[in-house]
Amino acid sequence: MNIVFHKELAEGKWFHLPLVEQLANIGSEVGRAAMWQGKNKERFERAVERALELFDLTLADARWRGRLKEIARARELFCAAALGSKEYAATLQDLEKYFLPFAFAARKDVA
């Protein structure tokens, strides 16, 4: 069973957002996962699931065909960090820093 956390986004709204907003939203979930890692297993797992859902929606967005490699690599690093893998030596906090500029840029476009 596939649980859809972001129902409205999955139904098509996501595919109308600019890439910067999509990545900012992913970054929010990455930040939540980082906040709950090692503190609250259920909240951590939910944040990870929500982030993966947003990564997958972004990867399914045909507009970003030329950016899929970078987005897929960020997803891969996120999975490794969430699972505690040392393969890439990346942490959720490192990924949070990667996504932060997207949040600022998305906020700037909205303001």
C-alpha positions as CSV (number, residue, x, y, z in Angstrom):
1,M,0.0,0.0,0.0
2,N,1.3,3.4,-1.0
3,I,0.5,6.1,1.5
4,V,0.2,9.5,0.0
5,F,1.2,12.2,2.4
6,H,1.0,15.2,0.1
7,K,-2.3,14.3,-1.6
8,E,-3.0,17.6,-3.2
9,L,0.5,17.8,-4.6
10,A,0.5,14.3,-5.9
11,E,-2.8,15.0,-7.7
12,G,-1.0,17.5,-9.9
13,K,-0.3,20.7,-8.0
14,W,3.4,19.6,-7.6
15,F,3.9,19.7,-11.3
16,H,3.0,23.4,-11.5
17,L,5.6,24.5,-8.9
18,P,8.9,25.8,-10.1
19,L,11.9,23.6,-9.3
20,V,13.2,25.9,-6.6
21,E,9.9,25.5,-4.7
22,Q,9.9,21.7,-5.1
23,L,13.5,21.5,-3.7
24,A,12.6,23.9,-0.9
25,N,9.7,21.7,0.1
26,I,12.0,18.6,0.0
27,G,14.5,20.5,2.1
28,S,11.7,21.2,4.7
29,E,11.2,17.5,5.1
30,V,14.9,16.8,5.2
31,G,15.1,19.4,8.0
32,R,12.3,17.6,9.9
33,A,14.0,14.3,9.5
34,A,17.3,15.8,10.8
35,M,15.5,17.3,13.8
36,W,13.8,14.0,14.8
37,Q,16.7,11.6,14.0
38,G,17.7,9.9,17.2
39,K,14.9,11.6,19.2
40,N,11.6,10.3,18.0
41,K,11.6,7.3,15.7
42,E,8.0,7.7,14.5
43,R,8.3,11.3,13.6
44,F,11.7,10.7,12.0
45,E,10.3,7.9,9.8
46,R,7.3,10.0,8.8
47,A,9.6,12.9,7.7
48,V,11.8,10.4,5.8
49,E,8.7,9.0,4.0
50,R,7.4,12.5,3.2
51,A,10.8,13.6,1.8
52,L,11.0,10.5,-0.4
53,E,7.5,11.1,-1.7
54,L,8.5,14.6,-2.7
55,F,11.8,13.4,-4.2
56,D,9.8,10.9,-6.3
57,L,7.3,13.5,-7.4
58,T,10.1,15.8,-8.5
59,L,11.8,12.9,-10.4
60,A,8.5,12.2,-12.1
61,D,8.2,15.8,-13.3
62,A,9.0,15.8,-17.0
63,R,10.2,19.4,-16.9
64,W,13.4,18.5,-15.1
65,R,14.7,15.8,-17.5
66,G,18.1,17.6,-17.7
67,R,18.3,17.8,-13.8
68,L,17.3,14.2,-13.0
69,K,20.8,13.0,-12.3
70,E,21.4,15.7,-9.6
71,I,18.0,15.2,-8.1
72,A,18.4,11.4,-8.0
73,R,21.9,11.8,-6.4
74,A,20.4,14.1,-3.7
75,R,17.8,11.4,-3.1
76,E,20.5,8.7,-2.9
77,L,22.5,10.8,-0.4
78,F,19.4,11.5,1.6
79,C,18.6,7.7,1.8
80,A,22.2,7.0,2.9
81,A,22.1,9.7,5.6
82,A,18.7,8.6,6.9
83,L,19.8,5.0,7.1
84,G,23.1,6.0,8.8
85,S,25.3,4.8,6.0
86,K,28.9,6.1,6.0
87,E,29.3,5.4,2.3
88,Y,29.1,9.1,1.3
89,A,30.0,10.6,4.7
90,A,26.9,12.9,4.4
91,T,24.6,13.6,7.2
92,L,21.0,14.9,7.2
93,Q,22.4,18.2,8.5
94,D,24.7,18.4,5.5
95,L,21.8,17.9,3.2
96,E,19.8,20.5,5.1
97,K,22.5,23.0,4.3
98,Y,22.3,21.9,0.6
99,F,18.6,22.6,0.5
100,L,18.6,25.9,2.5
101,P,19.5,28.2,-0.5
102,F,16.4,26.8,-2.3
103,A,14.2,27.8,0.6
104,F,15.7,31.3,0.5
105,A,15.2,31.5,-3.2
106,A,11.6,30.2,-3.1
107,R,10.8,32.7,-0.3
108,K,12.3,35.5,-2.4
109,D,10.2,34.6,-5.4
110,V,7.0,34.6,-3.2
111,A,7.7,37.8,-1.4
